[in-house]
Amino acid sequence: MKTETKLLVSGAAVVGLLSISAFTLLVYHLVSFTIGQRHVARGHAHLQQQRYDAAIPEYTRALQCSIGTSSRAYVLASRGLCEARRQNGRQDDAIGDLSAALRLNDRIAYVYLERGTLHANRGNYDAAWKD
């Protein structure tokens, strides 16, 4: 086979592999996104029923999936709310999740309120005032 023909065949094979890889990646993200949204929905259902211990793992699983940045911010905020409101809540985890949510989307007003309340409950009034 001539060198030019070999290069054309090799180039076509590479383009074909890239197309398959891109398609596989797209399918993976779509499936992961769908699974992530199911976990978000389950987490929200538990949150509405005040079953915070059941909601937290659902939100954690959703964060492990390919969900968008905006969704990720709201999921972190929801998990932070659950951490704060559960019996013997983990305040450090709640503040961490709420802060991470605000780093992704600083326009979620209720997150500032919740984080400020947590700071005030811990006696950290300067941080509470800033929120």
C-alpha positions as CSV (number, residue, x, y, z in Angstrom):
1,M,0.0,0.0,0.0
2,K,1.3,3.4,-0.8
3,T,2.3,5.8,2.0
4,E,-0.4,8.3,1.0
5,T,-3.1,5.6,1.1
6,K,-1.9,4.4,4.5
7,L,-2.1,7.9,5.9
8,L,-5.6,8.3,4.5
9,V,-6.7,5.0,6.0
10,S,-5.0,5.8,9.3
11,G,-6.6,9.3,9.4
12,A,-10.0,7.9,8.7
13,A,-9.6,5.4,11.5
14,V,-8.6,8.1,13.9
15,V,-11.5,10.3,12.9
16,G,-13.8,7.3,13.3
17,L,-12.4,6.5,16.7
18,L,-12.8,10.1,17.8
19,S,-16.4,10.2,16.6
20,I,-17.1,7.0,18.6
21,S,-15.3,8.4,21.6
22,A,-17.2,11.6,21.5
23,F,-20.5,9.8,21.1
24,T,-19.7,7.4,24.0
25,L,-18.8,10.4,26.1
26,L,-22.0,12.2,25.2
27,V,-24.1,9.1,26.0
28,Y,-22.2,8.7,29.3
29,H,-23.0,12.3,30.3
30,L,-26.6,12.0,29.3
31,V,-27.1,8.9,31.3
32,S,-25.1,10.3,34.3
33,F,-27.2,13.5,34.1
34,T,-30.5,11.5,34.1
35,I,-29.4,9.4,37.1
36,G,-28.2,12.5,38.9
37,Q,-31.6,14.2,38.4
38,R,-33.3,11.1,39.8
39,H,-31.2,11.4,43.0
40,V,-32.0,15.1,43.2
41,A,-35.7,14.3,43.0
42,R,-35.4,11.6,45.7
43,G,-33.4,14.0,47.9
44,H,-36.1,16.7,47.5
45,A,-38.8,14.3,48.3
46,H,-37.0,13.3,51.5
47,L,-36.3,17.0,52.3
48,Q,-40.0,17.9,52.0
49,Q,-40.9,15.1,54.4
50,Q,-38.1,16.3,56.8
51,R,-36.2,13.0,56.5
52,Y,-32.9,14.6,56.4
53,D,-30.8,11.5,57.0
54,A,-32.4,9.9,53.9
55,A,-32.0,13.0,51.8
56,I,-28.2,13.5,52.4
57,P,-27.0,10.3,50.6
58,E,-29.3,11.1,47.6
59,Y,-27.8,14.5,47.3
60,T,-24.3,13.1,47.6
61,R,-25.0,10.6,44.8
62,A,-26.4,13.3,42.6
63,L,-23.2,15.3,43.1
64,Q,-21.2,12.3,41.9
65,C,-23.1,12.4,38.6
66,S,-22.8,14.8,35.7
67,I,-25.1,17.6,36.7
68,G,-24.7,21.2,35.6
69,T,-23.0,23.8,37.7
70,S,-26.3,25.5,38.5
71,S,-27.9,22.3,39.6
72,R,-24.7,21.4,41.6
73,A,-25.1,24.7,43.5
74,Y,-28.7,24.0,44.5
75,V,-27.9,20.4,45.4
76,L,-25.1,21.5,47.7
77,A,-27.4,24.1,49.2
78,S,-30.1,21.4,49.8
79,R,-27.6,19.0,51.3
80,G,-26.3,21.8,53.5
81,L,-29.9,22.5,54.7
82,C,-30.3,18.8,55.6
83,E,-27.0,18.7,57.5
84,A,-28.1,21.8,59.5
85,R,-31.6,20.6,60.3
86,R,-31.0,16.9,61.0
87,Q,-31.0,15.8,64.6
88,N,-27.5,16.3,66.0
89,G,-26.7,18.1,62.8
90,R,-23.2,18.4,61.5
91,Q,-22.8,22.2,61.5
92,D,-19.3,22.2,59.9
93,D,-20.5,20.0,57.0
94,A,-23.5,22.3,56.6
95,I,-21.5,25.4,56.5
96,G,-19.1,23.7,54.1
97,D,-21.8,22.7,51.7
98,L,-23.6,26.1,51.9
99,S,-20.3,27.9,51.2
100,A,-19.5,25.6,48.3
101,A,-23.0,26.4,46.9
102,L,-22.3,30.1,47.1
103,R,-19.0,29.7,45.3
104,L,-20.9,28.2,42.4
105,N,-23.8,30.6,42.5
106,D,-23.7,33.6,44.8
107,R,-27.3,34.7,44.1
108,I,-29.1,32.1,46.2
109,A,-30.4,34.3,48.9
110,Y,-31.7,31.6,51.3
111,V,-28.2,30.1,51.5
112,Y,-26.8,33.3,53.0
113,L,-29.6,33.3,55.6
114,E,-29.1,29.7,56.5
115,R,-25.3,30.0,56.7
116,G,-25.7,33.2,58.8
117,T,-28.0,31.5,61.2
118,L,-25.6,28.6,61.6
119,H,-22.7,31.1,62.3
120,A,-24.9,33.0,64.8
121,N,-25.9,29.7,66.6
122,R,-22.2,28.9,67.0
123,G,-21.5,32.4,68.4
124,N,-19.6,33.6,65.3
125,Y,-21.5,36.8,65.0
126,D,-19.0,38.6,62.7
127,A,-19.5,35.9,60.1
128,A,-23.2,35.9,60.7
129,W,-23.4,39.6,60.1
130,K,-21.5,39.3,56.8
131,D,-24.0,36.8,55.5
